[in-house]
Amino acid sequence: MDEKVTVLLVEDHPHMRKSLRRLLESDTSISIVGEACDGREGVDMCVKLKPDVVLLDVGLPVMDGIEACRMMREKNPAAKIIMLTSHNNERDIFASLAAGANGYCLKDSDFRKFPQIVQTVKGGDLWLDAVIAAKVLKVLPTTASTLISQKLPAEQQIVYEPLSKREVEVLELLVDGLSNSDIAARMGIGIETVKTHIKSILGKLAVSDRTQAAIKALRAGII
């Protein structure tokens, strides 16, 4: 008989935790091994219980879900982490992926899919809700799976030259998913100037494209 997939729930809303537990436990191949209501407690339980999969809310008290994801990845790299959120803004999406998340799901998704999502991520695949995948693909010249497979080490945080204030502004807008023309309009500069800034940013971060720049900047804490 196959072993059950062990799951840790990290969610600050009791009703949501209860609903997730009830749904997941309806699948006989899944076992809930613990629950936590804030990010710090979640990290501690992830280390102690060593679950196969963690369902982790983005907006947690004490320590937010993105930082908790980063710490879980460091302390228990074998765990698969699925981020849960009520929002679909680009910054949280990219920050979560950069922190090492294996999945990103909206809380208003069809809950009946969650056992499937857990099994998919446990098997080593990425899961992005359709609306999230659409946002990722709109911004990045790559597939979502390729994005996650680009393993930029967490320790790779060296910036060969400091970014100028203007370059940091451009980088922040890039991470937020704006196109070159949108960045130009927002900052009141020409598109060619934006391209020049981006070229300089890529060089200073020692990366080859916008995707890697966004991930590395978030991992390094530049923005």
JONORNOR-V687161 format. One record per residue. N is the residue number from 1. RES is the residue in three letters. BURIAL is 1 if it has 16 or more other C-alpha atoms within 10 Angstrom, else 0. Layout:
n=N res=RES burial=BURIAL
n=N res=RES burial=BURIAL
This chain:
n=1 res=MET burial=0
n=2 res=ASP burial=0
n=3 res=GLU burial=0
n=4 res=LYS burial=0
n=5 res=VAL burial=1
n=6 res=THR burial=1
n=7 res=VAL burial=1
n=8 res=LEU burial=1
n=9 res=LEU burial=1
n=10 res=VAL burial=1
n=11 res=GLU burial=1
n=12 res=ASP burial=1
n=13 res=HIS burial=0
n=14 res=PRO burial=0
n=15 res=HIS burial=0
n=16 res=MET burial=0
n=17 res=ARG burial=1
n=18 res=LYS burial=0
n=19 res=SER burial=0
n=20 res=LEU burial=1
n=21 res=ARG burial=1
n=22 res=ARG burial=0
n=23 res=LEU burial=0
n=24 res=LEU burial=1
n=25 res=GLU burial=0
n=26 res=SER burial=0
n=27 res=ASP burial=0
n=28 res=THR burial=0
n=29 res=SER burial=0
n=30 res=ILE burial=1
n=31 res=SER burial=1
n=32 res=ILE burial=1
n=33 res=VAL burial=1
n=34 res=GLY burial=1
n=35 res=GLU burial=1
n=36 res=ALA burial=1
n=37 res=CYS burial=1
n=38 res=ASP burial=1
n=39 res=GLY burial=1
n=40 res=ARG burial=1
n=41 res=GLU burial=0
n=42 res=GLY burial=1
n=43 res=VAL burial=1
n=44 res=ASP burial=1
n=45 res=MET burial=1
n=46 res=CYS burial=1
n=47 res=VAL burial=1
n=48 res=LYS burial=0
n=49 res=LEU burial=0
n=50 res=LYS burial=1
n=51 res=PRO burial=1
n=52 res=ASP burial=1
n=53 res=VAL burial=1
n=54 res=VAL burial=1
n=55 res=LEU burial=1
n=56 res=LEU burial=1
n=57 res=ASP burial=1
n=58 res=VAL burial=1
n=59 res=GLY burial=1
n=60 res=LEU burial=1
n=61 res=PRO burial=0
n=62 res=VAL burial=0
n=63 res=MET burial=1
n=64 res=ASP burial=1
n=65 res=GLY burial=1
n=66 res=ILE burial=1
n=67 res=GLU burial=1
n=68 res=ALA burial=1
n=69 res=CYS burial=1
n=70 res=ARG burial=1
n=71 res=MET burial=1
n=72 res=MET burial=1
n=73 res=ARG burial=1
n=74 res=GLU burial=0
n=75 res=LYS burial=0
n=76 res=ASN burial=1
n=77 res=PRO burial=0
n=78 res=ALA burial=0
n=79 res=ALA burial=1
n=80 res=LYS burial=1
n=81 res=ILE burial=1
n=82 res=ILE burial=1
n=83 res=MET burial=1
n=84 res=LEU burial=1
n=85 res=THR burial=1
n=86 res=SER burial=0
n=87 res=HIS burial=0
n=88 res=ASN burial=0
n=89 res=ASN burial=0
n=90 res=GLU burial=1
n=91 res=ARG burial=1
n=92 res=ASP burial=1
n=93 res=ILE burial=1
n=94 res=PHE burial=1
n=95 res=ALA burial=1
n=96 res=SER burial=1
n=97 res=LEU burial=1
n=98 res=ALA burial=1
n=99 res=ALA burial=1
n=100 res=GLY burial=1
n=101 res=ALA burial=1
n=102 res=ASN burial=1
n=103 res=GLY burial=1
n=104 res=TYR burial=1
n=105 res=CYS burial=1
n=106 res=LEU burial=1
n=107 res=LYS burial=0
n=108 res=ASP burial=0
n=109 res=SER burial=0
n=110 res=ASP burial=0
n=111 res=PHE burial=0
n=112 res=ARG burial=0
n=113 res=LYS burial=0
n=114 res=PHE burial=1
n=115 res=PRO burial=1
n=116 res=GLN burial=0
n=117 res=ILE burial=1
n=118 res=VAL burial=1
n=119 res=GLN burial=1
n=120 res=THR burial=0
n=121 res=VAL burial=1
n=122 res=LYS burial=1
n=123 res=GLY burial=0
n=124 res=GLY burial=0
n=125 res=ASP burial=0
n=126 res=LEU burial=1
n=127 res=TRP burial=1
n=128 res=LEU burial=1
n=129 res=ASP burial=0
n=130 res=ALA burial=0
n=131 res=VAL burial=0
n=132 res=ILE burial=1
n=133 res=ALA burial=1
n=134 res=ALA burial=0
n=135 res=LYS burial=1
n=136 res=VAL burial=1
n=137 res=LEU burial=0
n=138 res=LYS burial=0
n=139 res=VAL burial=1
n=140 res=LEU burial=1
n=141 res=PRO burial=0
n=142 res=THR burial=0
n=143 res=THR burial=0
n=144 res=ALA burial=1
n=145 res=SER burial=0
n=146 res=THR burial=0
n=147 res=LEU burial=1
n=148 res=ILE burial=1
n=149 res=SER burial=0
n=150 res=GLN burial=0
n=151 res=LYS burial=0
n=152 res=LEU burial=0
n=153 res=PRO burial=0
n=154 res=ALA burial=0
n=155 res=GLU burial=0
n=156 res=GLN burial=0
n=157 res=GLN burial=1
n=158 res=ILE burial=0
n=159 res=VAL burial=1
n=160 res=TYR burial=0
n=161 res=GLU burial=0
n=162 res=PRO burial=0
n=163 res=LEU burial=1
n=164 res=SER burial=0
n=165 res=LYS burial=0
n=166 res=ARG burial=0
n=167 res=GLU burial=1
n=168 res=VAL burial=1
n=169 res=GLU burial=0
n=170 res=VAL burial=1
n=171 res=LEU burial=1
n=172 res=GLU burial=1
n=173 res=LEU burial=1
n=174 res=LEU burial=1
n=175 res=VAL burial=1
n=176 res=ASP burial=1
n=177 res=GLY burial=1
n=178 res=LEU burial=1
n=179 res=SER burial=1
n=180 res=ASN burial=1
n=181 res=SER burial=0
n=182 res=ASP burial=0
n=183 res=ILE burial=1
n=184 res=ALA burial=1
n=185 res=ALA burial=0
n=186 res=ARG burial=0
n=187 res=MET burial=0
n=188 res=GLY burial=0
n=189 res=ILE burial=0
n=190 res=GLY burial=0
n=191 res=ILE burial=1
n=192 res=GLU burial=0
n=193 res=THR burial=0
n=194 res=VAL burial=1
n=195 res=LYS burial=1
n=196 res=THR burial=0
n=197 res=HIS burial=1
n=198 res=ILE burial=1
n=199 res=LYS burial=1
n=200 res=SER burial=1
n=201 res=ILE burial=1
n=202 res=LEU burial=1
n=203 res=GLY burial=1
n=204 res=LYS burial=1
n=205 res=LEU burial=1
n=206 res=ALA burial=1
n=207 res=VAL burial=0
n=208 res=SER burial=0
n=209 res=ASP burial=0
n=210 res=ARG burial=1
n=211 res=THR burial=1
n=212 res=GLN burial=1
n=213 res=ALA burial=1
n=214 res=ALA burial=1
n=215 res=ILE burial=1
n=216 res=LYS burial=1
n=217 res=ALA burial=1
n=218 res=LEU burial=1
n=219 res=ARG burial=1
n=220 res=ALA burial=0
n=221 res=GLY burial=0
n=222 res=ILE burial=0
n=223 res=ILE burial=0
